[in-house]
Amino acid sequence: MAGRPKGAWADKAFRDALRVAVLEKQGGTTKLRKLADQLVTAGMSGDVSAIKEVADRLDGRATQQTDVTITDNRLVARLPEKAASDEAWAAEVAAVH
């Protein structure tokens, strides 16, 4: 399944209330359209944050480079090779101890 799982959007009461509010019409135009017009007007008057918001909404946010360093401090144990026989194993153990 691509995208967000269904539960990721569940119980978003504030988002749902905003959606209802911005889709209401006011003087024949939705509030959402009026908000968009105000954002564009702010950008046209030089408001850098408004310009950035319009650009992000139209082109998507600029990608950010992230550098990650991973230090692997895991203990590595080497197991002995399988002995040819029980006697050979006993001889190896005796030599180590």
N, CA, C and O atoms as a CHARMM CRD file, in Angstrom:
* protein
*
  388
    1    1 MET  N      0.85000  -1.16700   0.00000 PROA 1      0.00000
    2    1 MET  CA     0.00000   0.00000   0.00000 PROA 1      0.00000
    3    1 MET  C      0.90000   1.23700   0.00000 PROA 1      0.00000
    4    1 MET  O      1.76900   1.38000   0.85900 PROA 1      0.00000
    5    2 ALA  N      0.69000   2.09800  -0.93900 PROA 2      0.00000
    6    2 ALA  CA     1.49000   3.32100  -1.04400 PROA 2      0.00000
    7    2 ALA  C      0.89000   4.41300  -0.17200 PROA 2      0.00000
    8    2 ALA  O     -0.30900   4.41100   0.10700 PROA 2      0.00000
    9    3 GLY  N      1.72600   5.33900   0.25300 PROA 3      0.00000
   10    3 GLY  CA     1.24500   6.47700   1.02000 PROA 3      0.00000
   11    3 GLY  C      1.07500   6.16500   2.48300 PROA 3      0.00000
   12    3 GLY  O      1.66500   5.22000   3.00700 PROA 3      0.00000
   13    4 ARG  N      0.26500   6.96500   3.13800 PROA 4      0.00000
   14    4 ARG  CA     0.06000   6.80300   4.57300 PROA 4      0.00000
   15    4 ARG  C     -0.95700   5.71000   4.85100 PROA 4      0.00000
   16    4 ARG  O     -1.92600   5.54600   4.10900 PROA 4      0.00000
   17    5 PRO  N     -0.73100   4.96500   5.92300 PROA 5      0.00000
   18    5 PRO  CA    -1.77500   4.01300   6.30700 PROA 5      0.00000
   19    5 PRO  C     -3.01300   4.77100   6.76900 PROA 5      0.00000
   20    5 PRO  O     -2.91400   5.91700   7.20700 PROA 5      0.00000
   21    6 LYS  N     -4.16200   4.14600   6.67400 PROA 6      0.00000
   22    6 LYS  CA    -5.42500   4.81900   6.98700 PROA 6      0.00000
   23    6 LYS  C     -5.42400   5.43200   8.38200 PROA 6      0.00000
   24    6 LYS  O     -5.97400   6.51600   8.57300 PROA 6      0.00000
   25    7 GLY  N     -4.82700   4.77200   9.34700 PROA 7      0.00000
   26    7 GLY  CA    -4.81400   5.26300  10.72100 PROA 7      0.00000
   27    7 GLY  C     -4.04900   6.55100  10.90500 PROA 7      0.00000
   28    7 GLY  O     -4.25800   7.25100  11.89500 PROA 7      0.00000
   29    8 ALA  N     -3.15600   6.89100   9.96800 PROA 8      0.00000
   30    8 ALA  CA    -2.34600   8.10500  10.11700 PROA 8      0.00000
   31    8 ALA  C     -3.21100   9.35800  10.06700 PROA 8      0.00000
   32    8 ALA  O     -2.82200  10.38600  10.62000 PROA 8      0.00000
   33    9 TRP  N     -4.35700   9.30300   9.42600 PROA 9      0.00000
   34    9 TRP  CA    -5.23700  10.47900   9.32700 PROA 9      0.00000
   35    9 TRP  C     -6.44400  10.38600  10.25900 PROA 9      0.00000
   36    9 TRP  O     -7.27300  11.29500  10.30000 PROA 9      0.00000
   37   10 ALA  N     -6.54000   9.29600  11.00000 PROA 10     0.00000
   38   10 ALA  CA    -7.69900   9.11500  11.86900 PROA 10     0.00000
   39   10 ALA  C     -7.65400  10.12000  13.02400 PROA 10     0.00000
   40   10 ALA  O     -6.57600  10.52500  13.45900 PROA 10     0.00000
   41   11 ASP  N     -8.80500  10.51000  13.50500 PROA 11     0.00000
   42   11 ASP  CA    -8.93500  11.37700  14.67100 PROA 11     0.00000
   43   11 ASP  C     -8.17700  12.69200  14.53700 PROA 11     0.00000
   44   11 ASP  O     -7.46600  13.09400  15.45800 PROA 11     0.00000
   45   12 LYS  N     -8.32100  13.35700  13.41500 PROA 12     0.00000
   46   12 LYS  CA    -7.70300  14.67100  13.20000 PROA 12     0.00000
   47   12 LYS  C     -8.81500  15.71300  13.25900 PROA 12     0.00000
   48   12 LYS  O     -9.19900  16.28600  12.23900 PROA 12     0.00000
   49   13 ALA  N     -9.32500  15.95100  14.46000 PROA 13     0.00000
   50   13 ALA  CA   -10.48600  16.81700  14.64500 PROA 13     0.00000
   51   13 ALA  C    -10.21000  18.25800  14.20700 PROA 13     0.00000
   52   13 ALA  O    -11.05300  18.88300  13.56400 PROA 13     0.00000
   53   14 PHE  N     -9.03100  18.78400  14.55200 PROA 14     0.00000
   54   14 PHE  CA    -8.71600  20.16400  14.18200 PROA 14     0.00000
   55   14 PHE  C     -8.60900  20.29900  12.66800 PROA 14     0.00000
   56   14 PHE  O     -9.11500  21.26400  12.09600 PROA 14     0.00000
   57   15 ARG  N     -7.95600  19.34500  12.01600 PROA 15     0.00000
   58   15 ARG  CA    -7.85600  19.36900  10.55800 PROA 15     0.00000
   59   15 ARG  C     -9.24000  19.32000   9.92500 PROA 15     0.00000
   60   15 ARG  O     -9.52400  20.05100   8.97600 PROA 15     0.00000
   61   16 ASP  N    -10.08900  18.46500  10.44900 PROA 16     0.00000
   62   16 ASP  CA   -11.44500  18.35400   9.90700 PROA 16     0.00000
   63   16 ASP  C    -12.22100  19.66000  10.08400 PROA 16     0.00000
   64   16 ASP  O    -12.93500  20.08500   9.17500 PROA 16     0.00000
   65   17 ALA  N    -12.08400  20.30200  11.25500 PROA 17     0.00000
   66   17 ALA  CA   -12.78400  21.56500  11.50100 PROA 17     0.00000
   67   17 ALA  C    -12.26300  22.66300  10.57900 PROA 17     0.00000
   68   17 ALA  O    -13.04000  23.46900  10.06800 PROA 17     0.00000
   69   18 LEU  N    -10.95500  22.69500  10.36900 PROA 18     0.00000
   70   18 LEU  CA   -10.38900  23.68900   9.44500 PROA 18     0.00000
   71   18 LEU  C    -10.89700  23.47200   8.02400 PROA 18     0.00000
   72   18 LEU  O    -11.23500  24.42400   7.32100 PROA 18     0.00000
   73   19 ARG  N    -10.94600  22.21900   7.61600 PROA 19     0.00000
   74   19 ARG  CA   -11.42600  21.91400   6.26400 PROA 19     0.00000
   75   19 ARG  C    -12.85200  22.42600   6.07800 PROA 19     0.00000
   76   19 ARG  O    -13.17200  23.01800   5.04700 PROA 19     0.00000
   77   20 VAL  N    -13.69700  22.20100   7.06500 PROA 20     0.00000
   78   20 VAL  CA   -15.08500  22.68100   6.98700 PROA 20     0.00000
   79   20 VAL  C    -15.09700  24.20200   6.92500 PROA 20     0.00000
   80   20 VAL  O    -15.82300  24.78900   6.12400 PROA 20     0.00000
   81   21 ALA  N    -14.28800  24.84200   7.77500 PROA 21     0.00000
   82   21 ALA  CA   -14.28500  26.30800   7.84300 PROA 21     0.00000
   83   21 ALA  C    -13.79600  26.94200   6.54800 PROA 21     0.00000
   84   21 ALA  O    -14.40300  27.90000   6.07000 PROA 21     0.00000
   85   22 VAL  N    -12.70900  26.42800   5.96600 PROA 22     0.00000
   86   22 VAL  CA   -12.16000  27.08000   4.77600 PROA 22     0.00000
   87   22 VAL  C    -12.98700  26.80300   3.52200 PROA 22     0.00000
   88   22 VAL  O    -12.87900  27.53100   2.53600 PROA 22     0.00000
   89   23 LEU  N    -13.79300  25.78000   3.55300 PROA 23     0.00000
   90   23 LEU  CA   -14.62300  25.49000   2.37700 PROA 23     0.00000
   91   23 LEU  C    -15.95700  26.22200   2.40800 PROA 23     0.00000
   92   23 LEU  O    -16.71700  26.17100   1.44100 PROA 23     0.00000
   93   24 GLU  N    -16.25000  26.91500   3.53200 PROA 24     0.00000
   94   24 GLU  CA   -17.47600  27.72500   3.58900 PROA 24     0.00000
   95   24 GLU  C    -17.35300  28.88900   2.61200 PROA 24     0.00000
   96   24 GLU  O    -16.27400  29.44400   2.40500 PROA 24     0.00000
   97   25 LYS  N    -18.46900  29.23500   2.03100 PROA 25     0.00000
   98   25 LYS  CA   -18.46300  30.38300   1.11800 PROA 25     0.00000
   99   25 LYS  C    -18.75300  31.65200   1.88000 PROA 25     0.00000
  100   25 LYS  O    -19.53300  31.67500   2.83200 PROA 25     0.00000
  101   26 GLN  N    -18.10700  32.69600   1.43700 PROA 26     0.00000
  102   26 GLN  CA   -18.29800  34.01600   2.03600 PROA 26     0.00000
  103   26 GLN  C    -18.31900  35.00900   0.87600 PROA 26     0.00000
  104   26 GLN  O    -17.29000  35.28600   0.25900 PROA 26     0.00000
  105   27 GLY  N    -19.49600  35.53200   0.59500 PROA 27     0.00000
  106   27 GLY  CA   -19.62900  36.45800  -0.53300 PROA 27     0.00000
  107   27 GLY  C    -19.40000  35.77600  -1.87300 PROA 27     0.00000
  108   27 GLY  O    -18.86800  36.39600  -2.79400 PROA 27     0.00000
  109   28 GLY  N    -19.79200  34.51200  -2.00100 PROA 28     0.00000
  110   28 GLY  CA   -19.66100  33.80500  -3.27200 PROA 28     0.00000
  111   28 GLY  C    -18.30100  33.14600  -3.50100 PROA 28     0.00000
  112   28 GLY  O    -18.11400  32.45500  -4.50300 PROA 28     0.00000
  113   29 THR  N    -17.35900  33.34900  -2.59700 PROA 29     0.00000
  114   29 THR  CA   -16.02300  32.77600  -2.73500 PROA 29     0.00000
  115   29 THR  C    -15.69800  32.00100  -1.46000 PROA 29     0.00000
  116   29 THR  O    -16.08100  32.41300  -0.36500 PROA 29     0.00000
  117   30 THR  N    -14.99500  30.88400  -1.60000 PROA 30     0.00000
  118   30 THR  CA   -14.63600  30.12900  -0.39800 PROA 30     0.00000
  119   30 THR  C    -13.59200  30.89300   0.40700 PROA 30     0.00000
  120   30 THR  O    -12.81400  31.68300  -0.12900 PROA 30     0.00000
  121   31 LYS  N    -13.60000  30.63400   1.70600 PROA 31     0.00000
  122   31 LYS  CA   -12.60600  31.25200   2.58300 PROA 31     0.00000
  123   31 LYS  C    -11.20000  30.77900   2.20000 PROA 31     0.00000
  124   31 LYS  O    -10.22600  31.51700   2.34700 PROA 31     0.00000
  125   32 LEU  N    -11.11000  29.56500   1.71700 PROA 32     0.00000
  126   32 LEU  CA    -9.80900  29.04900   1.28900 PROA 32     0.00000
  127   32 LEU  C     -9.25100  29.88100   0.14800 PROA 32     0.00000
  128   32 LEU  O     -8.06400  30.20400   0.13200 PROA 32     0.00000
  129   33 ARG  N    -10.09900  30.22500  -0.79600 PROA 33     0.00000
  130   33 ARG  CA    -9.65900  31.05900  -1.91800 PROA 33     0.00000
  131   33 ARG  C     -9.23200  32.44600  -1.43100 PROA 33     0.00000
  132   33 ARG  O     -8.25600  33.01100  -1.92400 PROA 33     0.00000
  133   34 LYS  N     -9.97200  32.98900  -0.45700 PROA 34     0.00000
  134   34 LYS  CA    -9.61500  34.30100   0.07900 PROA 34     0.00000
  135   34 LYS  C     -8.26200  34.23100   0.81300 PROA 34     0.00000
  136   34 LYS  O     -7.45000  35.15100   0.71500 PROA 34     0.00000
  137   35 LEU  N     -8.03300  33.13500   1.54600 PROA 35     0.00000
  138   35 LEU  CA    -6.74400  32.95500   2.21200 PROA 35     0.00000
  139   35 LEU  C     -5.61100  32.85900   1.19400 PROA 35     0.00000
  140   35 LEU  O     -4.54500  33.44700   1.37600 PROA 35     0.00000
  141   36 ALA  N     -5.85500  32.11600   0.12900 PROA 36     0.00000
  142   36 ALA  CA    -4.83300  31.98900  -0.91600 PROA 36     0.00000
  143   36 ALA  C     -4.54900  33.34500  -1.56000 PROA 36     0.00000
  144   36 ALA  O     -3.39300  33.68300  -1.81400 PROA 36     0.00000
  145   37 ASP  N     -5.59800  34.11800  -1.82100 PROA 37     0.00000
  146   37 ASP  CA    -5.40700  35.45700  -2.39900 PROA 37     0.00000
  147   37 ASP  C     -4.59200  36.35100  -1.46500 PROA 37     0.00000
  148   37 ASP  O     -3.72200  37.09200  -1.92100 PROA 37     0.00000
  149   38 GLN  N     -4.87000  36.28400  -0.14600 PROA 38     0.00000
  150   38 GLN  CA    -4.12400  37.10200   0.81500 PROA 38     0.00000
  151   38 GLN  C     -2.65900  36.67100   0.86600 PROA 38     0.00000
  152   38 GLN  O     -1.77200  37.51400   0.99900 PROA 38     0.00000
  153   39 LEU  N     -2.40100  35.38200   0.76400 PROA 39     0.00000
  154   39 LEU  CA    -1.02900  34.88300   0.78100 PROA 39     0.00000
  155   39 LEU  C     -0.26800  35.38300  -0.44100 PROA 39     0.00000
  156   39 LEU  O      0.87900  35.81500  -0.32500 PROA 39     0.00000
  157   40 VAL  N     -0.89200  35.32600  -1.59500 PROA 40     0.00000
  158   40 VAL  CA    -0.25500  35.82200  -2.81800 PROA 40     0.00000
  159   40 VAL  C     -0.04500  37.33500  -2.73400 PROA 40     0.00000
  160   40 VAL  O      1.00800  37.83400  -3.13000 PROA 40     0.00000
  161   41 THR  N     -1.02600  38.06100  -2.22700 PROA 41     0.00000
  162   41 THR  CA    -0.88900  39.51300  -2.07800 PROA 41     0.00000
  163   41 THR  C      0.27300  39.84800  -1.14100 PROA 41     0.00000
  164   41 THR  O      1.04700  40.76600  -1.41400 PROA 41     0.00000
  165   42 ALA  N      0.39500  39.10800  -0.03700 PROA 42     0.00000
  166   42 ALA  CA     1.50500  39.33400   0.90500 PROA 42     0.00000
  167   42 ALA  C      2.84200  39.06100   0.21900 PROA 42     0.00000
  168   42 ALA  O      3.80600  39.80200   0.40800 PROA 42     0.00000
  169   43 GLY  N      2.89100  38.01400  -0.56300 PROA 43     0.00000
  170   43 GLY  CA     4.11800  37.71000  -1.29700 PROA 43     0.00000
  171   43 GLY  C      4.45700  38.78800  -2.30700 PROA 43     0.00000
  172   43 GLY  O      5.62000  39.16300  -2.45300 PROA 43     0.00000
  173   44 MET  N      3.45600  39.28400  -2.99800 PROA 44     0.00000
  174   44 MET  CA     3.67500  40.33500  -4.00000 PROA 44     0.00000
  175   44 MET  C      4.15100  41.63500  -3.35200 PROA 44     0.00000
  176   44 MET  O      4.80300  42.44700  -4.00800 PROA 44     0.00000
  177   45 SER  N      3.83500  41.84000  -2.07800 PROA 45     0.00000
  178   45 SER  CA     4.28500  43.06200  -1.40000 PROA 45     0.00000
  179   45 SER  C      5.64800  42.86700  -0.73900 PROA 45     0.00000
  180   45 SER  O      6.13800  43.76100  -0.04900 PROA 45     0.00000
  181   46 GLY  N      6.26600  41.68900  -0.95100 PROA 46     0.00000
  182   46 GLY  CA     7.62200  41.48000  -0.46500 PROA 46     0.00000
  183   46 GLY  C      7.75800  40.64000   0.78600 PROA 46     0.00000
  184   46 GLY  O      8.87200  40.47800   1.28400 PROA 46     0.00000
  185   47 ASP  N      6.68700  40.10400   1.30800 PROA 47     0.00000
  186   47 ASP  CA     6.75300  39.26500   2.50500 PROA 47     0.00000
  187   47 ASP  C      7.45200  37.95100   2.14300 PROA 47     0.00000
  188   47 ASP  O      6.88200  37.09400   1.46800 PROA 47     0.00000
  189   48 VAL  N      8.69700  37.81300   2.60500 PROA 48     0.00000
  190   48 VAL  CA     9.52000  36.66500   2.22000 PROA 48     0.00000
  191   48 VAL  C      8.91200  35.34700   2.68900 PROA 48     0.00000
  192   48 VAL  O      8.96900  34.35200   1.96600 PROA 48     0.00000
  193   49 SER  N      8.33300  35.32400   3.88700 PROA 49     0.00000
  194   49 SER  CA     7.73000  34.07000   4.36900 PROA 49     0.00000
  195   49 SER  C      6.53000  33.67200   3.50400 PROA 49     0.00000
  196   49 SER  O      6.29800  32.48300   3.28700 PROA 49     0.00000
  197   50 ALA  N      5.77800  34.63600   3.01500 PROA 50     0.00000
  198   50 ALA  CA     4.65300  34.34400   2.12700 PROA 50     0.00000
  199   50 ALA  C      5.15800  33.83000   0.78500 PROA 50     0.00000
  200   50 ALA  O      4.59400  32.89500   0.21600 PROA 50     0.00000
  201   51 ILE  N      6.22900  34.44900   0.28400 PROA 51     0.00000
  202   51 ILE  CA     6.81100  33.98500  -0.98700 PROA 51     0.00000
  203   51 ILE  C      7.27200  32.53500  -0.84000 PROA 51     0.00000
  204   51 ILE  O      7.02500  31.70600  -1.71500 PROA 51     0.00000
  205   52 LYS  N      7.94500  32.23600   0.28000 PROA 52     0.00000
  206   52 LYS  CA     8.43400  30.88100   0.52100 PROA 52     0.00000
  207   52 LYS  C      7.26600  29.89700   0.61100 PROA 52     0.00000
  208   52 LYS  O      7.33000  28.79600   0.06400 PROA 52     0.00000
  209   53 GLU  N      6.21100  30.29700   1.29600 PROA 53     0.00000
  210   53 GLU  CA     5.04500  29.41100   1.44500 PROA 53     0.00000
  211   53 GLU  C      4.40700  29.11800   0.09200 PROA 53     0.00000
  212   53 GLU  O      4.04700  27.97500  -0.19100 PROA 53     0.00000
  213   54 VAL  N      4.26600  30.13900  -0.74100 PROA 54     0.00000
  214   54 VAL  CA     3.68900  29.92900  -2.08400 PROA 54     0.00000
  215   54 VAL  C      4.58500  28.98700  -2.88300 PROA 54     0.00000
  216   54 VAL  O      4.09700  28.05600  -3.52300 PROA 54     0.00000
  217   55 ALA  N      5.89700  29.22800  -2.84400 PROA 55     0.00000
  218   55 ALA  CA     6.82800  28.37300  -3.58400 PROA 55     0.00000
  219   55 ALA  C      6.76800  26.93500  -3.07800 PROA 55     0.00000
  220   55 ALA  O      6.76500  25.99900  -3.87800 PROA 55     0.00000
  221   56 ASP  N      6.71800  26.74900  -1.75500 PROA 56     0.00000
  222   56 ASP  CA     6.64400  25.40200  -1.18800 PROA 56     0.00000
  223   56 ASP  C      5.36200  24.69600  -1.62600 PROA 56     0.00000
  224   56 ASP  O      5.37200  23.50000  -1.91600 PROA 56     0.00000
  225   57 ARG  N      4.27300  25.43500  -1.67100 PROA 57     0.00000
  226   57 ARG  CA     2.99200  24.82000  -2.06200 PROA 57     0.00000
  227   57 ARG  C      2.95100  24.47100  -3.54500 PROA 57     0.00000
  228   57 ARG  O      2.33100  23.48100  -3.93500 PROA 57     0.00000
  229   58 LEU  N      3.60400  25.27400  -4.36600 PROA 58     0.00000
  230   58 LEU  CA     3.56300  25.02400  -5.80700 PROA 58     0.00000
  231   58 LEU  C      4.62900  24.02300  -6.26900 PROA 58     0.00000
  232   58 LEU  O      4.34800  23.12900  -7.06800 PROA 58     0.00000
  233   59 ASP  N      5.84800  24.18200  -5.75900 PROA 59     0.00000
  234   59 ASP  CA     6.96800  23.36200  -6.23100 PROA 59     0.00000
  235   59 ASP  C      7.37300  22.27400  -5.26000 PROA 59     0.00000
  236   59 ASP  O      8.18500  21.41700  -5.60600 PROA 59     0.00000
  237   60 GLY  N      6.82800  22.28400  -4.05100 PROA 60     0.00000
  238   60 GLY  CA     7.25800  21.34300  -3.02800 PROA 60     0.00000
  239   60 GLY  C      8.44500  21.93000  -2.28400 PROA 60     0.00000
  240   60 GLY  O      9.15700  22.79200  -2.80000 PROA 60     0.00000
  241   61 ARG  N      8.64100  21.46600  -1.10300 PROA 61     0.00000
  242   61 ARG  CA     9.74700  21.99100  -0.29500 PROA 61     0.00000
  243   61 ARG  C     11.06900  21.54800  -0.86700 PROA 61     0.00000
  244   61 ARG  O     11.19000  20.45800  -1.42700 PROA 61     0.00000
  245   62 ALA  N     12.06300  22.40700  -0.72100 PROA 62     0.00000
  246   62 ALA  CA    13.40800  22.08300  -1.18800 PROA 62     0.00000
  247   62 ALA  C     13.96000  20.93400  -0.35700 PROA 62     0.00000
  248   62 ALA  O     13.74200  20.86100   0.85200 PROA 62     0.00000
  249   63 THR  N     14.68400  20.03300  -1.02800 PROA 63     0.00000
  250   63 THR  CA    15.26900  18.91900  -0.30300 PROA 63     0.00000
  251   63 THR  C     16.41600  19.41900   0.56300 PROA 63     0.00000
  252   63 THR  O     17.12300  20.36000   0.20200 PROA 63     0.00000
  253   64 GLN  N     16.58600  18.78200   1.69500 PROA 64     0.00000
  254   64 GLN  CA    17.65600  19.14500   2.60600 PROA 64     0.00000
  255   64 GLN  C     18.62600  17.98000   2.70100 PROA 64     0.00000
  256   64 GLN  O     18.22100  16.82400   2.81600 PROA 64     0.00000
  257   65 GLN  N     19.90700  18.30000   2.65300 PROA 65     0.00000
  258   65 GLN  CA    20.92100  17.26500   2.78200 PROA 65     0.00000
  259   65 GLN  C     21.14000  16.98700   4.26200 PROA 65     0.00000
  260   65 GLN  O     21.23200  17.90800   5.07300 PROA 65     0.00000
  261   66 THR  N     21.22100  15.72200   4.60000 PROA 66     0.00000
  262   66 THR  CA    21.45700  15.31600   5.96800 PROA 66     0.00000
  263   66 THR  C     22.66300  14.39300   5.99800 PROA 66     0.00000
  264   66 THR  O     22.71100  13.39900   5.27300 PROA 66     0.00000
  265   67 ASP  N     23.63200  14.72200   6.83500 PROA 67     0.00000
  266   67 ASP  CA    24.80200  13.86500   7.00500 PROA 67     0.00000
  267   67 ASP  C     24.59700  13.01700   8.24600 PROA 67     0.00000
  268   67 ASP  O     24.24500  13.52400   9.31100 PROA 67     0.00000
  269   68 VAL  N     24.82200  11.71700   8.09500 PROA 68     0.00000
  270   68 VAL  CA    24.64500  10.78800   9.19700 PROA 68     0.00000
  271   68 VAL  C     25.92300   9.98500   9.36100 PROA 68     0.00000
  272   68 VAL  O     26.45300   9.44400   8.39000 PROA 68     0.00000
  273   69 THR  N     26.41100   9.90900  10.58000 PROA 69     0.00000
  274   69 THR  CA    27.57200   9.08100  10.88400 PROA 69     0.00000
  275   69 THR  C     27.12500   7.97200  11.81700 PROA 69     0.00000
  276   69 THR  O     26.51700   8.22300  12.85800 PROA 69     0.00000
  277   70 ILE  N     27.43100   6.75100  11.43500 PROA 70     0.00000
  278   70 ILE  CA    27.05300   5.60100  12.24500 PROA 70     0.00000
  279   70 ILE  C     28.33000   4.93800  12.74300 PROA 70     0.00000
  280   70 ILE  O     29.19900   4.56200  11.95600 PROA 70     0.00000
  281   71 THR  N     28.42800   4.80400  14.03500 PROA 71     0.00000
  282   71 THR  CA    29.55800   4.11400  14.62900 PROA 71     0.00000
  283   71 THR  C     29.06800   2.75200  15.09300 PROA 71     0.00000
  284   71 THR  O     28.15800   2.65100  15.91500 PROA 71     0.00000
  285   72 ASP  N     29.67200   1.72600  14.56400 PROA 72     0.00000
  286   72 ASP  CA    29.25600   0.36400  14.88300 PROA 72     0.00000
  287   72 ASP  C     30.22300  -0.21600  15.90800 PROA 72     0.00000
  288   72 ASP  O     31.35000  -0.57800  15.57200 PROA 72     0.00000
  289   73 ASN  N     29.78400  -0.30300  17.14100 PROA 73     0.00000
  290   73 ASN  CA    30.62200  -0.81700  18.21400 PROA 73     0.00000
  291   73 ASN  C     30.19700  -2.21300  18.67000 PROA 73     0.00000
  292   73 ASN  O     30.41400  -2.59200  19.82000 PROA 73     0.00000
  293   74 ARG  N     29.59600  -2.96200  17.76600 PROA 74     0.00000
  294   74 ARG  CA    29.15900  -4.30200  18.14700 PROA 74     0.00000
  295   74 ARG  C     30.35600  -5.22100  18.35600 PROA 74     0.00000
  296   74 ARG  O     31.37500  -5.09800  17.67500 PROA 74     0.00000
  297   75 LEU  N     30.22200  -6.12900  19.29000 PROA 75     0.00000
  298   75 LEU  CA    31.24600  -7.12400  19.56000 PROA 75     0.00000
  299   75 LEU  C     31.10600  -8.25000  18.53800 PROA 75     0.00000
  300   75 LEU  O     30.00900  -8.75800  18.30900 PROA 75     0.00000
  301   76 VAL  N     32.20400  -8.62700  17.94100 PROA 76     0.00000
  302   76 VAL  CA    32.17500  -9.71200  16.96200 PROA 76     0.00000
  303   76 VAL  C     32.93700 -10.88800  17.54800 PROA 76     0.00000
  304   76 VAL  O     34.11100 -10.76700  17.89700 PROA 76     0.00000
  305   77 ALA  N     32.27100 -12.00700  17.65100 PROA 77     0.00000
  306   77 ALA  CA    32.90800 -13.21300  18.18600 PROA 77     0.00000
  307   77 ALA  C     33.19900 -14.16800  17.03600 PROA 77     0.00000
  308   77 ALA  O     32.35400 -14.39300  16.17000 PROA 77     0.00000
  309   78 ARG  N     34.38900 -14.71700  17.03900 PROA 78     0.00000
  310   78 ARG  CA    34.76600 -15.68500  16.01500 PROA 78     0.00000
  311   78 ARG  C     34.65900 -17.06700  16.61400 PROA 78     0.00000
  312   78 ARG  O     35.28900 -17.36500  17.62900 PROA 78     0.00000
  313   79 LEU  N     33.86700 -17.90500  15.99100 PROA 79     0.00000
  314   79 LEU  CA    33.70300 -19.27900  16.45900 PROA 79     0.00000
  315   79 LEU  C     34.81900 -20.13900  15.88800 PROA 79     0.00000
  316   79 LEU  O     35.25800 -19.92700  14.75800 PROA 79     0.00000
  317   80 PRO  N     35.27000 -21.09700  16.66100 PROA 80     0.00000
  318   80 PRO  CA    36.34000 -21.95900  16.15600 PROA 80     0.00000
  319   80 PRO  C     35.84800 -22.83600  15.00800 PROA 80     0.00000
  320   80 PRO  O     34.65900 -23.13400  14.89300 PROA 80     0.00000
  321   81 GLU  N     36.77100 -23.23200  14.18500 PROA 81     0.00000
  322   81 GLU  CA    36.43600 -24.15500  13.09600 PROA 81     0.00000
  323   81 GLU  C     36.01100 -25.49200  13.69500 PROA 81     0.00000
  324   81 GLU  O     36.40000 -25.83800  14.81000 PROA 81     0.00000
  325   82 LYS  N     35.23100 -26.21400  12.96000 PROA 82     0.00000
  326   82 LYS  CA    34.78300 -27.51600  13.43200 PROA 82     0.00000
  327   82 LYS  C     35.98100 -28.45900  13.45800 PROA 82     0.00000
  328   82 LYS  O     36.74300 -28.54300  12.49400 PROA 82     0.00000
  329   83 ALA  N     36.13300 -29.16300  14.56800 PROA 83     0.00000
  330   83 ALA  CA    37.25600 -30.10600  14.71400 PROA 83     0.00000
  331   83 ALA  C     36.98400 -31.35600  13.88400 PROA 83     0.00000
  332   83 ALA  O     35.83800 -31.74600  13.66200 PROA 83     0.00000
  333   84 ALA  N     38.04600 -31.95400  13.44600 PROA 84     0.00000
  334   84 ALA  CA    37.92000 -33.16000  12.62500 PROA 84     0.00000
  335   84 ALA  C     37.37000 -34.33600  13.42300 PROA 84     0.00000
  336   84 ALA  O     36.67900 -35.20000  12.88300 PROA 84     0.00000
  337   85 SER  N     37.68800 -34.35700  14.71700 PROA 85     0.00000
  338   85 SER  CA    37.22200 -35.46400  15.56000 PROA 85     0.00000
  339   85 SER  C     37.15800 -34.98100  16.99600 PROA 85     0.00000
  340   85 SER  O     37.62200 -33.88900  17.32500 PROA 85     0.00000
  341   86 ASP  N     36.56900 -35.81900  17.85100 PROA 86     0.00000
  342   86 ASP  CA    36.50200 -35.48200  19.26100 PROA 86     0.00000
  343   86 ASP  C     37.90300 -35.35700  19.85900 PROA 86     0.00000
  344   86 ASP  O     38.15300 -34.49900  20.70600 PROA 86     0.00000
  345   87 GLU  N     38.79000 -36.20000  19.42200 PROA 87     0.00000
  346   87 GLU  CA    40.15200 -36.17300  19.93100 PROA 87     0.00000
  347   87 GLU  C     40.86100 -34.87200  19.51500 PROA 87     0.00000
  348   87 GLU  O     41.58000 -34.26800  20.31100 PROA 87     0.00000
  349   88 ALA  N     40.65600 -34.46200  18.29300 PROA 88     0.00000
  350   88 ALA  CA    41.26500 -33.22100  17.81100 PROA 88     0.00000
  351   88 ALA  C     40.71100 -32.02700  18.58000 PROA 88     0.00000
  352   88 ALA  O     41.45400 -31.10600  18.91900 PROA 88     0.00000
  353   89 TRP  N     39.41400 -32.04100  18.85400 PROA 89     0.00000
  354   89 TRP  CA    38.80400 -30.96600  19.63200 PROA 89     0.00000
  355   89 TRP  C     39.39400 -30.91800  21.03600 PROA 89     0.00000
  356   89 TRP  O     39.72900 -29.84400  21.53600 PROA 89     0.00000
  357   90 ALA  N     39.52000 -32.08200  21.67200 PROA 90     0.00000
  358   90 ALA  CA    40.08000 -32.15500  23.03300 PROA 90     0.00000
  359   90 ALA  C     41.51300 -31.62700  23.02400 PROA 90     0.00000
  360   90 ALA  O     41.92000 -30.95100  23.96900 PROA 90     0.00000
  361   91 ALA  N     42.27100 -31.91700  21.99600 PROA 91     0.00000
  362   91 ALA  CA    43.65200 -31.43700  21.91300 PROA 91     0.00000
  363   91 ALA  C     43.68100 -29.92300  21.76900 PROA 91     0.00000
  364   91 ALA  O     44.53000 -29.26800  22.37400 PROA 91     0.00000
  365   92 GLU  N     42.76900 -29.34700  20.97600 PROA 92     0.00000
  366   92 GLU  CA    42.71300 -27.89100  20.81500 PROA 92     0.00000
  367   92 GLU  C     42.34400 -27.21400  22.12200 PROA 92     0.00000
  368   92 GLU  O     42.93900 -26.19900  22.48300 PROA 92     0.00000
  369   93 VAL  N     41.37500 -27.75900  22.83000 PROA 93     0.00000
  370   93 VAL  CA    40.94100 -27.18600  24.10300 PROA 93     0.00000
  371   93 VAL  C     42.08800 -27.25100  25.11000 PROA 93     0.00000
  372   93 VAL  O     42.33900 -26.29000  25.83700 PROA 93     0.00000
  373   94 ALA  N     42.75900 -28.35800  25.14700 PROA 94     0.00000
  374   94 ALA  CA    43.88500 -28.52300  26.08300 PROA 94     0.00000
  375   94 ALA  C     45.00100 -27.53000  25.75900 PROA 94     0.00000
  376   94 ALA  O     45.65900 -27.01900  26.66600 PROA 94     0.00000
  377   95 ALA  N     45.21600 -27.25500  24.48100 PROA 95     0.00000
  378   95 ALA  CA    46.28600 -26.32600  24.08200 PROA 95     0.00000
  379   95 ALA  C     45.93800 -24.89200  24.48700 PROA 95     0.00000
  380   95 ALA  O     46.83400 -24.11100  24.80600 PROA 95     0.00000
  381   96 VAL  N     44.67400 -24.54300  24.47700 PROA 96     0.00000
  382   96 VAL  CA    44.24800 -23.18500  24.82400 PROA 96     0.00000
  383   96 VAL  C     44.27600 -22.98700  26.32500 PROA 96     0.00000
  384   96 VAL  O     44.62500 -21.90300  26.79200 PROA 96     0.00000
  385   97 HSD  N     43.91800 -24.00700  27.09500 PROA 97     0.00000
  386   97 HSD  CA    43.82100 -23.89200  28.54500 PROA 97     0.00000
  387   97 HSD  C     45.07200 -24.40000  29.09700 PROA 97     0.00000
  388   97 HSD  O     45.24900 -24.41400  30.31500 PROA 97     0.00000
